[in-house]
């Protein structure tokens, strides 16, 4: 049951971040994420390990999303990003994703090629969904979605590998 709740909370955070940005309230997602991450950390056996994993994912997201933005292939609605730096709500999604690594996505830690496929397929769909909702603009859709697929095919297994070392949920 906890695995399903973990996945559902991540999805709820995605919706809050995406719809908040799309509707001119980009602060809603990060606010919701604070609650979700706090709940996640409270349940962990070793919260500090999970904090490090969430921070690593957020830092990775900041670099990746900023590179995408600076490429000119994507854009965000006015007021959601700070110039050429990825918006907080987008970086927050990476932090939220990290809350799944040692819980609902734990099985993928031993199946890194499958994790790469998950990243390569799932991320472009999520970005496309975010674009359809108005949270992000795919200025150059084909190169953007290809870059997103490649980036997430690399980032997902790397972060899941890091999750093995930073497992705050291990018995």
N, C-alpha and C positions, 0 to 999 in steps of 0.2 A: 504493500500500500504506500509505503514511504517513497518508493521509486516513482510511482505514478504522481504523487503529490509534488515531488521534486521537478518532474517534467512539466507538470501543469503550472507550477509557479514560474518556471522559466518562460513558458508560453505567455502567461499573464504579464510578465515583465516586458516581453517583446511587444505585446499589444499596447501596453502603457507607453513605452518609448516611441513606438511607431505612430500611434494615433495622437499622442501628445504633440509630437513634432509636426505631424500633418495638419493639426488643428491650431497651430500657433501657441502651444503651451509645452515647449520642449523640456520644461522643468518637471513635468508630471512623471515621466519615465524614470529619471534619476531618483526622484523621491520614492517611487514605488520600489525601485531597486534597493535602496537603503534598507527598507523593511524586509525584502526577500533575502538579501545577503545577511542581515542581522539574524533572521530566523535560521538560515542555513548554518551560520557560525555557532549559534546557541546549541544546535543539535550535534555539532562535531565533537569528537573525543579530544582532538587537538586543534583548537580554533586557529592558533598561530600558523600552522601549516596551511590551512585553508585560506587564511588572510594572504599569505605569500603567493598562493596559487591564483587567487582573485587579482592581486596586484600585478602579477606576471601577465595574466591574460589581458588586463586593462591596458598595461603598457604596450603589449603587442598590438592590441587594437588601435591604440592611439597612433602608433607608427604606420600600421597598414592603412587605416582609414585616412590618415593625413596624406599618405602617398597617393591613394586613389583620388582624393580631392584635388591635390596639386597636379595630377595628370590631366585634369580637365575632363575626364570621362564621366565623372559624377558631379552633382551639385546638391546643395541643401537649400531648403526654403530660407528666405531672408530672416536673419536674426537667430538662426539655430546654430551657426558655427562662428568661431572667432577668426575671421579672415581666412587664412590658408591652413587652419588647424581643424581637425575633425571635431564635430560637436560632442558635447558631454554625453548626450543621450545615446549616441552611437558607440562611444567608448564604454558606456554603461552596459550595453548589450554584450560586449565581450566579457565583462566582469560577471554578468548574470550567467553566461554560457559556462564559465568556470565552475559555477555551483553545481553543474550536472556531471562534471568529470569523475568525481569519486562516488557518485550516487547512481543516477539513472543511466549514465553512459559508462559506468565502470567496466562492463564487459568489453567495450571497445579498446580499453587500455592494452589488452592482450591481442588485439586484432588491428594493428595499426594500418595495414593496407586497406582494410574495410573502413577504418576511420577516415582515411584519405578520400575514399569514394564518397563517404557521407558528407565530408566538407565540400568536395567538388560539386556534388549534386545539390545538397541542401542549401548552401549559402547563396548561390545565384537565384534559387527560388525565393528565398527570404528577401533578398534585395529587390527582386522583381515585384514581389508582393508589397514591399515598402514603397516602391515607386508607384504602383497602382493606387496605393492609399494616399499618395502625395507627400510622403515623408522625405523622399529622396528623388532626385531627378537623374535618370540615366542619360546623360548628354550624348554620349557615344555608346549606345547599348551593347553592340557586339564586343568591342575591345574591353568595355567595363565588365561585362559578364564573364568573359574569358579570364581576365585578370583576377576577378573575384574567385572563380573556380580554381585557378592555379594557386592563388594565395591561401585559400582555405584548405586545399588539398595538402598543402605543406603545413599550415598552422595547426590544423586539427590534430594530426598524429603527434606533432611536436609538443603541443600543450597536454595531450593525454599522456605522453611519455613523462612529462614533468609532473603530472598528477600522481604518478606512481610514487615519486619521491616526496611529494607534498600531500600525502594522503592523511587528512585529518579525521577520516572516518574509519581507518583501519582498526580492526579489533585488537 
